[in-house]
C-alpha cells in the first residue's frame, strides 16, 4: 500500500502524488528544490510530507484531491500521542506549505491544512542540556591534541561555546572564515536564513583555532572546509566537510571519556556559552547580538541561570 515512486535518488515521491500525474510529481519535487533553501528544513518537511501522504494512502484516501482537513487533523492527533507539541506543529507547517504550493500550481483546488490548528505550545525555558562551566573546561582539557583529530574536535567545541555558533554554521565554515582583523582573529558564520555574522574570537578560541589550522596545515587551502572528516584508517584530514551526525557522535565520545554524565548534543555548547556569558555579567541584549538572535526572547530560552537558584532553594528542604 505504502508504495513510493522515485523521481530522483534523493526524494521519493508518494504514490498519491505519482498517481496525480506528471505535473503533480514535478510540482511536489519543485517545492523542496525551490521553496525551501535550508537543508535541515528541507529534510524535515520531506519526511513530514512523505509520512502524511503515506498515511492517507493507508487509510484509503483515493487521490490528492480527496485529502480533507479531517484527514490532516486526525493525522496530527495521532502524532500528538507520541511526539512533542513543537514537532507536531512543524509537521503541520510542512503540510500547510506543501499544499499551498500545490494549490498555486493548480494541482489541488484547496489547501486541506489551512484551517487545521496545531497544539498549543508555550515555552519559557529551553530543553537543550547545558554544561556547567567547570564541565565545559574539563571536556576541553580532556581532549588529546597530539593529533589533527584532537585539534579539530577541541576547536569545534570551543567555537560553539565561545562564539555561540550553531553547529550548522560552524561546520559550514571555510578556512578563510577564520581571519585576522585589528590584530585579533575573527570568525565569519553563515547563520540561518543566509545571515552573515562576524565576531571577534575569545582569546581561548583564538588559541585553539590557530593551533588547529597550523597543526593540520590548513592555511594553504583557504577555500576548503575548516572542519573536515578523517580519512578511513588514517589520522589525516580529508577535504570533505564534517557532517552534523559525525559531529554529534564525536561529542558523545568526548563527553563520555571526560566522565560527563549530562547528555549533551550539538546545540548544548551554544546554550553553555550563553549561560556562562550571562552569569558573568553579560547583558541579554548583547548575548542576542552575539548569538545572532532576532529577539532576546529566543536568547532567554538558552539562559539557565535560574537553574542554580532552583537548586539552592531545593537544598533548603532539610529533613
TORKOL-4160 file (C-alpha; in steps of 0.2 Angstrom, whole numbers, padded with zeros to 4 digits, m for minus):
319
<pt num="1" X="0000" Y="0000" Z="0000"/>
<pt num="2" X="0014" Y="0012" Z="0005"/>
<pt num="3" X="0022" Y="0012" Z="m0012"/>
<pt num="4" X="0035" Y="0025" Z="m0017"/>
<pt num="5" X="0039" Y="0031" Z="m0035"/>
<pt num="6" X="0056" Y="0039" Z="m0036"/>
<pt num="7" X="0059" Y="0054" Z="m0047"/>
<pt num="8" X="0077" Y="0055" Z="m0042"/>
<pt num="9" X="0088" Y="0046" Z="m0030"/>
<pt num="10" X="0086" Y="0059" Z="m0016"/>
<pt num="11" X="0067" Y="0062" Z="m0015"/>
<pt num="12" X="0054" Y="0048" Z="m0015"/>
<pt num="13" X="0038" Y="0053" Z="m0022"/>
<pt num="14" X="0022" Y="0046" Z="m0013"/>
<pt num="15" X="0010" Y="0036" Z="m0023"/>
<pt num="16" X="m0004" Y="0049" Z="m0021"/>
<pt num="17" X="0007" Y="0062" Z="m0029"/>
<pt num="18" X="0013" Y="0050" Z="m0043"/>
<pt num="19" X="m0005" Y="0045" Z="m0047"/>
<pt num="20" X="m0010" Y="0063" Z="m0049"/>
<pt num="21" X="0001" Y="0064" Z="m0065"/>
<pt num="22" X="0017" Y="0072" Z="m0071"/>
<pt num="23" X="0013" Y="0090" Z="m0067"/>
<pt num="24" X="0009" Y="0085" Z="m0049"/>
<pt num="25" X="0026" Y="0075" Z="m0047"/>
<pt num="26" X="0035" Y="0090" Z="m0054"/>
<pt num="27" X="0027" Y="0102" Z="m0043"/>
<pt num="28" X="0030" Y="0091" Z="m0027"/>
<pt num="29" X="0048" Y="0089" Z="m0031"/>
<pt num="30" X="0050" Y="0108" Z="m0036"/>
<pt num="31" X="0043" Y="0113" Z="m0019"/>
<pt num="32" X="0058" Y="0105" Z="m0010"/>
<pt num="33" X="0070" Y="0111" Z="m0023"/>
<pt num="34" X="0064" Y="0129" Z="m0025"/>
<pt num="35" X="0053" Y="0134" Z="m0010"/>
<pt num="36" X="0065" Y="0128" Z="0004"/>
<pt num="37" X="0083" Y="0134" Z="0005"/>
<pt num="38" X="0088" Y="0127" Z="0022"/>
<pt num="39" X="0094" Y="0109" Z="0020"/>
<pt num="40" X="0088" Y="0104" Z="0038"/>
<pt num="41" X="0071" Y="0111" Z="0035"/>
<pt num="42" X="0070" Y="0103" Z="0018"/>
<pt num="43" X="0074" Y="0086" Z="0026"/>
<pt num="44" X="0061" Y="0088" Z="0040"/>
<pt num="45" X="0047" Y="0094" Z="0028"/>
<pt num="46" X="0051" Y="0080" Z="0016"/>
<pt num="47" X="0049" Y="0067" Z="0030"/>
<pt num="48" X="0033" Y="0075" Z="0036"/>
<pt num="49" X="0025" Y="0076" Z="0018"/>
<pt num="50" X="0030" Y="0058" Z="0015"/>
<pt num="51" X="0023" Y="0052" Z="0031"/>
<pt num="52" X="0007" Y="0061" Z="0029"/>
<pt num="53" X="0003" Y="0056" Z="0011"/>
<pt num="54" X="0008" Y="0038" Z="0015"/>
<pt num="55" X="m0004" Y="0038" Z="0030"/>
<pt num="56" X="m0018" Y="0045" Z="0018"/>
<pt num="57" X="m0014" Y="0031" Z="0006"/>
<pt num="58" X="m0015" Y="0018" Z="0020"/>
<pt num="59" X="m0032" Y="0024" Z="0027"/>
<pt num="60" X="m0040" Y="0024" Z="0010"/>
<pt num="61" X="m0039" Y="0042" Z="0003"/>
<pt num="62" X="m0040" Y="0039" Z="m0016"/>
<pt num="63" X="m0031" Y="0054" Z="m0023"/>
<pt num="64" X="m0023" Y="0071" Z="m0018"/>
<pt num="65" X="m0040" Y="0080" Z="m0022"/>
<pt num="66" X="m0048" Y="0069" Z="m0009"/>
<pt num="67" X="m0037" Y="0074" Z="0006"/>
<pt num="68" X="m0048" Y="0084" Z="0018"/>
<pt num="69" X="m0045" Y="0094" Z="0033"/>
<pt num="70" X="m0052" Y="0080" Z="0044"/>
<pt num="71" X="m0038" Y="0069" Z="0037"/>
<pt num="72" X="m0025" Y="0082" Z="0042"/>
<pt num="73" X="m0032" Y="0084" Z="0060"/>
<pt num="74" X="m0034" Y="0065" Z="0063"/>
<pt num="75" X="m0016" Y="0063" Z="0057"/>
<pt num="76" X="m0010" Y="0076" Z="0069"/>
<pt num="77" X="m0020" Y="0069" Z="0083"/>
<pt num="78" X="m0011" Y="0053" Z="0081"/>
<pt num="79" X="0006" Y="0061" Z="0081"/>
<pt num="80" X="0002" Y="0070" Z="0097"/>
<pt num="81" X="0001" Y="0054" Z="0106"/>
<pt num="82" X="0020" Y="0051" Z="0103"/>
<pt num="83" X="0028" Y="0067" Z="0098"/>
<pt num="84" X="0031" Y="0084" Z="0107"/>
<pt num="85" X="0020" Y="0099" Z="0103"/>
<pt num="86" X="0034" Y="0108" Z="0093"/>
<pt num="87" X="0037" Y="0093" Z="0082"/>
<pt num="88" X="0018" Y="0091" Z="0078"/>
<pt num="89" X="0017" Y="0110" Z="0074"/>
<pt num="90" X="0032" Y="0108" Z="0062"/>
<pt num="91" X="0024" Y="0093" Z="0054"/>
<pt num="92" X="0008" Y="0104" Z="0051"/>
<pt num="93" X="0018" Y="0118" Z="0044"/>
<pt num="94" X="0026" Y="0106" Z="0032"/>
<pt num="95" X="0009" Y="0100" Z="0026"/>
<pt num="96" X="0002" Y="0118" Z="0025"/>
<pt num="97" X="0016" Y="0125" Z="0015"/>
<pt num="98" X="0016" Y="0110" Z="0003"/>
<pt num="99" X="m0002" Y="0111" Z="m0001"/>
<pt num="100" X="m0001" Y="0130" Z="m0003"/>
<pt num="101" X="0012" Y="0126" Z="m0016"/>
<pt num="102" X="0001" Y="0113" Z="m0024"/>
<pt num="103" X="m0014" Y="0125" Z="m0024"/>
<pt num="104" X="m0004" Y="0139" Z="m0033"/>
<pt num="105" X="0002" Y="0126" Z="m0046"/>
<pt num="106" X="m0016" Y="0121" Z="m0049"/>
<pt num="107" X="m0013" Y="0103" Z="m0043"/>
<pt num="108" X="m0027" Y="0103" Z="m0030"/>
<pt num="109" X="m0041" Y="0116" Z="m0028"/>
<pt num="110" X="m0039" Y="0120" Z="m0010"/>
<pt num="111" X="m0027" Y="0118" Z="0005"/>
<pt num="112" X="m0034" Y="0105" Z="0017"/>
<pt num="113" X="m0022" Y="0110" Z="0031"/>
<pt num="114" X="m0026" Y="0129" Z="0030"/>
<pt num="115" X="m0040" Y="0128" Z="0044"/>
<pt num="116" X="m0032" Y="0115" Z="0055"/>
<pt num="117" X="m0025" Y="0121" Z="0071"/>
<pt num="118" X="m0009" Y="0114" Z="0079"/>
<pt num="119" X="m0007" Y="0110" Z="0098"/>
<pt num="120" X="m0004" Y="0125" Z="0109"/>
<pt num="121" X="0014" Y="0127" Z="0115"/>
<pt num="122" X="0022" Y="0140" Z="0126"/>
<pt num="123" X="0040" Y="0140" Z="0130"/>
<pt num="124" X="0049" Y="0150" Z="0144"/>
<pt num="125" X="0064" Y="0138" Z="0146"/>
<pt num="126" X="0073" Y="0129" Z="0133"/>
<pt num="127" X="0076" Y="0110" Z="0134"/>
<pt num="128" X="0094" Y="0109" Z="0127"/>
<pt num="129" X="0105" Y="0101" Z="0140"/>
<pt num="130" X="0118" Y="0113" Z="0147"/>
<pt num="131" X="0136" Y="0110" Z="0154"/>
<pt num="132" X="0142" Y="0119" Z="0169"/>
<pt num="133" X="0157" Y="0130" Z="0165"/>
<pt num="134" X="0168" Y="0118" Z="0175"/>
<pt num="135" X="0162" Y="0103" Z="0165"/>
<pt num="136" X="0165" Y="0113" Z="0149"/>
<pt num="137" X="0183" Y="0116" Z="0154"/>
<pt num="138" X="0185" Y="0098" Z="0159"/>
<pt num="139" X="0179" Y="0092" Z="0142"/>
<pt num="140" X="0191" Y="0104" Z="0133"/>
<pt num="141" X="0205" Y="0099" Z="0143"/>
<pt num="142" X="0202" Y="0080" Z="0142"/>
<pt num="143" X="0205" Y="0080" Z="0123"/>
<pt num="144" X="0221" Y="0073" Z="0117"/>
<pt num="145" X="0228" Y="0087" Z="0105"/>
<pt num="146" X="0243" Y="0077" Z="0099"/>
<pt num="147" X="0233" Y="0073" Z="0083"/>
<pt num="148" X="0224" Y="0083" Z="0070"/>
<pt num="149" X="0208" Y="0074" Z="0076"/>
<pt num="150" X="0210" Y="0081" Z="0093"/>
<pt num="151" X="0215" Y="0098" Z="0087"/>
<pt num="152" X="0199" Y="0098" Z="0076"/>
<pt num="153" X="0187" Y="0092" Z="0090"/>
<pt num="154" X="0194" Y="0105" Z="0103"/>
<pt num="155" X="0192" Y="0119" Z="0091"/>
<pt num="156" X="0175" Y="0114" Z="0085"/>
<pt num="157" X="0168" Y="0113" Z="0103"/>
<pt num="158" X="0177" Y="0129" Z="0108"/>
<pt num="159" X="0170" Y="0138" Z="0093"/>
<pt num="160" X="0152" Y="0133" Z="0098"/>
<pt num="161" X="0155" Y="0138" Z="0116"/>
<pt num="162" X="0164" Y="0155" Z="0114"/>
<pt num="163" X="0155" Y="0162" Z="0099"/>
<pt num="164" X="0138" Y="0154" Z="0102"/>
<pt num="165" X="0139" Y="0147" Z="0085"/>
<pt num="166" X="0126" Y="0134" Z="0079"/>
<pt num="167" X="0133" Y="0118" Z="0074"/>
<pt num="168" X="0127" Y="0120" Z="0056"/>
<pt num="169" X="0136" Y="0137" Z="0054"/>
<pt num="170" X="0152" Y="0131" Z="0062"/>
<pt num="171" X="0153" Y="0116" Z="0050"/>
<pt num="172" X="0149" Y="0127" Z="0036"/>
<pt num="173" X="0164" Y="0137" Z="0038"/>
<pt num="174" X="0179" Y="0138" Z="0026"/>
<pt num="175" X="0197" Y="0140" Z="0032"/>
<pt num="176" X="0196" Y="0158" Z="0026"/>
<pt num="177" X="0181" Y="0162" Z="0038"/>
<pt num="178" X="0194" Y="0162" Z="0052"/>
<pt num="179" X="0203" Y="0179" Z="0048"/>
<pt num="180" X="0213" Y="0192" Z="0056"/>
<pt num="181" X="0206" Y="0209" Z="0059"/>
<pt num="182" X="0213" Y="0223" Z="0071"/>
<pt num="183" X="0226" Y="0211" Z="0076"/>
<pt num="184" X="0214" Y="0198" Z="0083"/>
<pt num="185" X="0206" Y="0183" Z="0075"/>
<pt num="186" X="0188" Y="0184" Z="0070"/>
<pt num="187" X="0176" Y="0171" Z="0063"/>
<pt num="188" X="0163" Y="0173" Z="0049"/>
<pt num="189" X="0147" Y="0162" Z="0051"/>
<pt num="190" X="0133" Y="0159" Z="0039"/>
<pt num="191" X="0118" Y="0158" Z="0050"/>
<pt num="192" X="0100" Y="0153" Z="0047"/>
<pt num="193" X="0091" Y="0162" Z="0033"/>
<pt num="194" X="0108" Y="0166" Z="0025"/>
<pt num="195" X="0113" Y="0179" Z="0038"/>
<pt num="196" X="0131" Y="0183" Z="0038"/>
<pt num="197" X="0138" Y="0185" Z="0056"/>
<pt num="198" X="0155" Y="0191" Z="0061"/>
<pt num="199" X="0163" Y="0192" Z="0078"/>
<pt num="200" X="0180" Y="0193" Z="0086"/>
<pt num="201" X="0186" Y="0177" Z="0095"/>
<pt num="202" X="0188" Y="0174" Z="0113"/>
<pt num="203" X="0207" Y="0173" Z="0117"/>
<pt num="204" X="0205" Y="0154" Z="0121"/>
<pt num="205" X="0196" Y="0151" Z="0105"/>
<pt num="206" X="0209" Y="0161" Z="0095"/>
<pt num="207" X="0222" Y="0150" Z="0103"/>
<pt num="208" X="0213" Y="0134" Z="0099"/>
<pt num="209" X="0209" Y="0139" Z="0081"/>
<pt num="210" X="0227" Y="0144" Z="0077"/>
<pt num="211" X="0233" Y="0128" Z="0084"/>
<pt num="212" X="0221" Y="0118" Z="0074"/>
<pt num="213" X="0224" Y="0127" Z="0057"/>
<pt num="214" X="0243" Y="0127" Z="0059"/>
<pt num="215" X="0244" Y="0110" Z="0066"/>
<pt num="216" X="0233" Y="0102" Z="0052"/>
<pt num="217" X="0241" Y="0113" Z="0038"/>
<pt num="218" X="0225" Y="0121" Z="0033"/>
<pt num="219" X="0232" Y="0138" Z="0029"/>
<pt num="220" X="0237" Y="0133" Z="0011"/>
<pt num="221" X="0218" Y="0129" Z="0007"/>
<pt num="222" X="0208" Y="0144" Z="0012"/>
<pt num="223" X="0193" Y="0139" Z="0001"/>
<pt num="224" X="0192" Y="0122" Z="0009"/>
<pt num="225" X="0181" Y="0117" Z="0023"/>
<pt num="226" X="0188" Y="0122" Z="0041"/>
<pt num="227" X="0181" Y="0106" Z="0050"/>
<pt num="228" X="0184" Y="0090" Z="0040"/>
<pt num="229" X="0182" Y="0072" Z="0041"/>
<pt num="230" X="0196" Y="0060" Z="0044"/>
<pt num="231" X="0202" Y="0048" Z="0031"/>
<pt num="232" X="0197" Y="0029" Z="0034"/>
<pt num="233" X="0211" Y="0020" Z="0043"/>
<pt num="234" X="0222" Y="0036" Z="0045"/>
<pt num="235" X="0224" Y="0051" Z="0056"/>
<pt num="236" X="0224" Y="0063" Z="0041"/>
<pt num="237" X="0211" Y="0076" Z="0037"/>
<pt num="238" X="0202" Y="0074" Z="0020"/>
<pt num="239" X="0194" Y="0089" Z="0010"/>
<pt num="240" X="0176" Y="0084" Z="0015"/>
<pt num="241" X="0166" Y="0094" Z="0027"/>
<pt num="242" X="0162" Y="0086" Z="0044"/>
<pt num="243" X="0143" Y="0081" Z="0044"/>
<pt num="244" X="0132" Y="0085" Z="0059"/>
<pt num="245" X="0129" Y="0067" Z="0063"/>
<pt num="246" X="0148" Y="0064" Z="0064"/>
<pt num="247" X="0150" Y="0079" Z="0075"/>
<pt num="248" X="0136" Y="0073" Z="0086"/>
<pt num="249" X="0145" Y="0056" Z="0088"/>
<pt num="250" X="0161" Y="0064" Z="0091"/>
<pt num="251" X="0153" Y="0074" Z="0105"/>
<pt num="252" X="0146" Y="0059" Z="0113"/>
<pt num="253" X="0163" Y="0050" Z="0113"/>
<pt num="254" X="0172" Y="0065" Z="0120"/>
<pt num="255" X="0159" Y="0068" Z="0134"/>
<pt num="256" X="0159" Y="0050" Z="0139"/>
<pt num="257" X="0178" Y="0050" Z="0140"/>
<pt num="258" X="0178" Y="0065" Z="0150"/>
<pt num="259" X="0166" Y="0057" Z="0163"/>
<pt num="260" X="0152" Y="0070" Z="0160"/>
<pt num="261" X="0135" Y="0062" Z="0164"/>
<pt num="262" X="0125" Y="0076" Z="0156"/>
<pt num="263" X="0118" Y="0070" Z="0139"/>
<pt num="264" X="0123" Y="0084" Z="0128"/>
<pt num="265" X="0121" Y="0087" Z="0109"/>
<pt num="266" X="0127" Y="0098" Z="0096"/>
<pt num="267" X="0117" Y="0113" Z="0102"/>
<pt num="268" X="0122" Y="0111" Z="0121"/>
<pt num="269" X="0138" Y="0121" Z="0118"/>
<pt num="270" X="0128" Y="0136" Z="0112"/>
<pt num="271" X="0117" Y="0136" Z="0127"/>
<pt num="272" X="0133" Y="0133" Z="0138"/>
<pt num="273" X="0142" Y="0148" Z="0131"/>
<pt num="274" X="0127" Y="0160" Z="0133"/>
<pt num="275" X="0123" Y="0155" Z="0151"/>
<pt num="276" X="0141" Y="0157" Z="0156"/>
<pt num="277" X="0142" Y="0174" Z="0147"/>
<pt num="278" X="0126" Y="0180" Z="0157"/>
<pt num="279" X="0132" Y="0173" Z="0173"/>
<pt num="280" X="0147" Y="0184" Z="0172"/>
<pt num="281" X="0138" Y="0200" Z="0170"/>
<pt num="282" X="0134" Y="0200" Z="0151"/>
<pt num="283" X="0118" Y="0208" Z="0146"/>
<pt num="284" X="0103" Y="0199" Z="0137"/>
<pt num="285" X="0104" Y="0211" Z="0123"/>
<pt num="286" X="0122" Y="0209" Z="0119"/>
<pt num="287" X="0120" Y="0190" Z="0121"/>
<pt num="288" X="0106" Y="0191" Z="0107"/>
<pt num="289" X="0118" Y="0200" Z="0096"/>
<pt num="290" X="0132" Y="0188" Z="0098"/>
<pt num="291" X="0121" Y="0173" Z="0095"/>
<pt num="292" X="0113" Y="0182" Z="0080"/>
<pt num="293" X="0095" Y="0181" Z="0088"/>
<pt num="294" X="0082" Y="0192" Z="0081"/>
<pt num="295" X="0074" Y="0193" Z="0098"/>
<pt num="296" X="0080" Y="0192" Z="0116"/>
<pt num="297" X="0065" Y="0181" Z="0119"/>
<pt num="298" X="0075" Y="0167" Z="0109"/>
<pt num="299" X="0090" Y="0171" Z="0119"/>
<pt num="300" X="0081" Y="0169" Z="0135"/>
<pt num="301" X="0077" Y="0151" Z="0131"/>
<pt num="302" X="0096" Y="0147" Z="0132"/>
<pt num="303" X="0098" Y="0156" Z="0149"/>
<pt num="304" X="0099" Y="0143" Z="0163"/>
<pt num="305" X="0104" Y="0154" Z="0177"/>
<pt num="306" X="0088" Y="0151" Z="0186"/>
<pt num="307" X="0093" Y="0133" Z="0187"/>
<pt num="308" X="0106" Y="0137" Z="0200"/>
<pt num="309" X="0093" Y="0147" Z="0210"/>
<pt num="310" X="0081" Y="0132" Z="0210"/>
<pt num="311" X="0094" Y="0120" Z="0216"/>
<pt num="312" X="0099" Y="0132" Z="0230"/>
<pt num="313" X="0081" Y="0133" Z="0235"/>
<pt num="314" X="0078" Y="0114" Z="0234"/>
<pt num="315" X="0093" Y="0111" Z="0246"/>
<pt num="316" X="0083" Y="0122" Z="0259"/>
<pt num="317" X="0072" Y="0106" Z="0262"/>
<pt num="318" X="0082" Y="0099" Z="0276"/>
<pt num="319" X="0074" Y="0084" Z="0284"/>
